[in-house]
Structure formats: structure tokens, C-alpha cells
Amino acid sequence: MNEEQIRISPVRKSLTRPQLMFGCDRVLFLLLLIVCMALGLPGGFASQNYFNVFLSVVIFFVGTHVLRNITKFDSKAFPIFQRSVKYSDSYEAVPPATYKDNY
């Protein structure tokens, strides 16, 4: 291969697109679905409390609308939030063990 030739590698769209369900982040959508099912099935149909069924349907549609708007704004918002939870609120300039060893 000549040095003047440029190597071209294919980039698959499936590797660069965010993984969405119904236009929402996949993890958040499944969490919303589980919460709505937990509210609607045992607390609604099983106990014949149809207000809970109606409430779970309303929460589902409003929640998917909110999650779609968040995903349209920034599709990487939830993974960034997950990563930021791991960080500490503050970091000391010098860890205590290192400070004692140096002085």
C-alpha cells in the first residue's frame, strides 16, 4: 500500500446511534414501564381499583413524552448522569496517608 493512499474503514450506523425504545433512552423507558406495570397490574386490575390503572396509563404516556424531549435535547444525558453519580463531591488536595509519609 502506497503512503499516498488513504485507508478507508467503514463505520456502521448501529455502532454510533444511541439505543432507544419509543424515542426514549432504553434504560429509562424500561424503568418507567416496570413502575407503571407495578402500579397498574397488582394495584389496579387485581384489586379492581381502576383509578390506579388509569393513573399508570397517564404516567406512562406523560413519562414517555418527557423522556422523548430529554432524548431529543441530549441523547447521552442519562449515561453522563450515571457516570457523574460515581464522582465525589469534593477531593482533598493531598490524601491523608500521602501527607503523613512525605512530612
Beta strands, then each sheet from edge to edge (+ up, - down):
strand 1: 20-21
strand 2: 24-25
sheet 1: 1+ 2-
end
